[in-house]
Amino acid sequence: MKAMFFAVMSLVLAGFVSTASAQGAAVLVSQSEAVVKVLKVDHKARSVTVRSSDGEVLTLHVPKEAQNFDRLKEGLFFKIKYSEAVALSLTRGGTASAGSTHTVSLAPKGGTPGGMMVETHYVSGTIEKINAIHRRIAVKGPRGNVLVLDVPDDVQGLDQLRIGDVITLEYAEALAVEMLPTASAKKAGMVK
């Protein structure tokens, strides 16, 4: 099951990256992985507080679709993999807007708790300023906030943009969670 969740998460982000690349977008991808120990489970708030091997404490919100949330207990160990990809595409036209989509894949009812979630956010904004020499643009979003972006060299079309054009920024993040047996947690240095 572990391989399936990580493979699905990788495929979804790979699809995001290849789609963005095909549209002439620059893509930045980062990943991190950790083994965490469950410190607290709040069934009412549907949250779980965990601690990583380096002592970082984090509270995760569990989607209502998670069928095995009732099986989570203090002291359990999970492997968490977090990935994110940002794509900047210089698509002209449209109006400033924002939106998002999400995909959830969970362990079957009665199975080992775990799953994967991918959220993709889309934000379009109007170009307020262009600095072609430094490859930097200022974009005003749908809420009126201005974001200054450095445009990577591999993004084409910067020279064709004009103040007032609308461009789109896509951001995808994925989280995969898998429960680990105590022996695996010992290997990761979480249990003595």
N, C-alpha and C positions, 0 to 999 in steps of 0.2 A: 504494500500500500504506500509506503514511504516513497518509493521510486515513482509511483504513479502521480502523487501530488506534486513532487518536484518537477517531474517531466511535463505535466500539464501546465504548471506555472511557467516553466521555461518556454514552452510552445506558445503560450498566450503572449508573453512579452516579446518573443521572437517575431510573432505575427505583427505585433504593434510596431516593432523596430523595422521590419522589412516593409510594412505598409508606409510608414513614415519616410523611409529612405526612398521608396519608389516615388513618393510625392515630392522629392527634392528637399527633404527636411534633414536637419542635423539632429543626431540622436545622442544623448548622453545616458549611459546605463551604469547603475551601481548596484551591488549586492552585498548583503551581510548575512551571517549565519551565527546562531548561538544556541546553547543548551540552557534552558531556564528551569527553575524550580517553582512550583506553585506555592505561593505564600498565603493567599486568601482567595476564596470564591464567594462572590456576592450573587446569589441566585436571583434575587429580586431586581437588582440593577443589571443583571446579565454581564457581569464583568469578572475578570480574573486578574489578580495581582501576582506578578512573577519577579524573580531575581535571577540575573545572569551570573555566570561564574566570576565576573569582575565586580560584582556587587551592585550593579545598576538595577533599580527597581522600576517596573513599568506596569501600568494597568491597561489591559486590553479589553475592549468591548466585544462580546461574542454575539454574532448575528442570531436573530430569532430562529433562523433556519437550522441552526446547529442542533441536531437531534440527540446528541450524547452529552449535552451540557450538564445534565444531572449526574453524570459519572465522574465529573471533575472533583478532585479532593486535594486538600493541602498535602504537600510532600511529593506529589507526582512530578515527573520530569518530562519536558517537551523539547523537541528540536524545532527552532523557529528559523525560517529563512525569509528575509525581506529583500525585495528587489524593486527598483524604480527605474523608469525610463522617461526622459523628457525629449519631446520632439518639437522643433521649431520649424514650421513651414511658412513660407512667404506666399500665402494664397491671397490673391486680391479679390475684393468684392464683398458684399454682404454688409451686415451691421454688427456692432459690438454685442457680444452675447456670451453666455456661459452655460455649461451643462455637464452632466456626467452620466456614466453607465457603470454598472457593477455586475460581476459574475461571481457566483459562489458555488463551490464544489465541496461536498461534505462526506464524511464517513457514513456508512449506512447505520440505521438505528440498531443499537446493540453492539456495534463495532468499536474498535479502539478509537477514542476521541481524536479528532484531527480534521484537517480540511485545508482549503485554499480559497482565497478571495482576491479578486483583481478589480481595482477601480480605475477607470479612465476618466480624466477631467478634460474638458475642452473649453478654452477661453479665447474669444476673438476680441481684438481691440483695434482702435484707430491710431495710426502713426501720427505722433505729434512733432517729432524731431528726427532727423537723419544725420548721422555723422559718417559719411562714406569712407573717410580716411582711417578712422579708428574702428570702422564696422560696428557701429553702435546705433541703436534706435530707441526712441522713447515711445511707448505704446500706452494709450489711455483705454482702460478696460471698461466693462459695462457699468461698473459702480462709480466710475469717475476717477479711480486711482490710476496713477501713472507708474509704469514699470519700465526701467531702463534695461535693455538687453544687449549683450554683446553677441553679434552674429558671427558664428564660426565661418572660417574660410570655405568649408565645403558646402555651405548653403549658397545656392546660386540664385540670381535674380535681384540681389540687393540694389544694383544699379538701375533697375526698372521700377523700383518703388518710389512713391511720391507721398508727401505729407497729405494726410486725409485718407490714404489707402487703409483697408482693413486686412489684418493678418491673423493667423490662428496659431495658438500654442496648445500642444497636447501633452498631458502628463499622465503616466500610468504607474500604479504601484501595486505590488502583489505581496501577499503574506501567505506562507504555507506553514502549517503547524502539524507536528506529529508527536504522539506520546512515545516516550522511550522507556524501555525496561530499566530497572535500577542498575544492571550490569553496564549498560551503555552510558548511563549517567556517571558511573564510576570512572569509566574510560575518559570521559570528558572532564574529569576533575571536579565534578559537582558533589560527589559523595565520597566520604573517607572510608 
